[in-house]
């Protein structure tokens, strides 16, 4: 759905992933969608140059999130949310099944 607006599937994947998780790094996006890392990094850099995304160092990784100071962020997130909601729940669960937060200590694995 977003591919028609942004011109490529990589942009759609990057935005959907960051919308779902709130923040993410390039290798997580590439792994979840089963695509090459280089196009993901290039797209993240484009969005960061445009001011839509910001990044920070987290260990040896660069973590990206939406730029709260950009005037474009709110309307962009609304468009991404519409696309996200149009994906069937079963498909969303398959795409975003990877746990990104550590499990609470002592919590049983079910």
N, C-alpha and C positions, 0 to 999 in steps of 0.2 A: 504494500500500500504506500509506504513512504518512498519507495524506490522511484516512483514517478515524480515526486516532488524534488528529491535530492539528486536524482540522476544515477544512483548506483545502489546495489544491495548492501554494500559494506557500510554506508552511512546509516541505513536503516538498522542494521544489526548493532552498530555501536550505540545509537540512541536508545534503542529498545533495551539493551543490556544495562546501560547506565540508569535508565528510568526504573527498571525493575529492582536493581540492587542499590541504587543511590550513589554508588561509586564503584569503580572497577579498574582493573589494569588490563593492558592489551592482551596478554597471554590468556587470561580468563575468558575474554570475549572470543578469541580465536578458538579456544578449546571447546567452549559451549556450542558454538556454531559449526565446528569442524572445518574451519577455513585457515588459510595461511596467515601468519603473524604480520608480515610486512604490509599488506593492504590495510590492516586494522590500525597499525601504528601511523601510517600515512593519513588515514582518515581522522584519527584522534588529533594529530598535529594540525590538520586543516581546521577542525572545529575549535581547537585552542587558539589558533591564529585569528580566527574570526571572532573570538571572545565569548563563544557559546559555552565552552568547557574550560575548566581550570585544572591544573594538576599539582601534585605535591609528591615529594619523595617519601616513600614508606619502605625503609630498609633499602634493598637494592632494586625495588620496583617503583614505577611512577604510577600513581593512582589518579584517575580522572573523575571529575564530577561536574554537574552543571554549575555555571557561574552565577551565583545569586545576585551579583551586581550588574549583570547585563540586562538591558531592556528587552532583548530578544528571548531571554530564557523562559519567561512565563508563557508567551504565546507558543513557543516551540514545544514546551512541555505539554501544553494542552493538545497540540497536534499529535505528539508522540503518544499521549494517553489514549486518544481516540483510536489510534492504530493498535496500541497494546490491548485495549478492550475488545477490539474486533477479532483478535486471535482466539480461537476456541481454548477453553480452560485446559483441556487434555493436552493440547499442543504446547501451551505455555508451560505446563508442568514438565513436559519432556525437555524443552529447551532450557529451562531454568531450574533443573533438578539439583544442580551442584550446590552443596551447602557452603556458604561463604563466611559464616561465623563459627568460632570454635564451640564445641559442645560443652555445656555446663558440667563442671566437675561432679562426678558421681551420678550423672543422669544415665539411666539404663538405655541401652540401644534396643530399639523395638523393631 
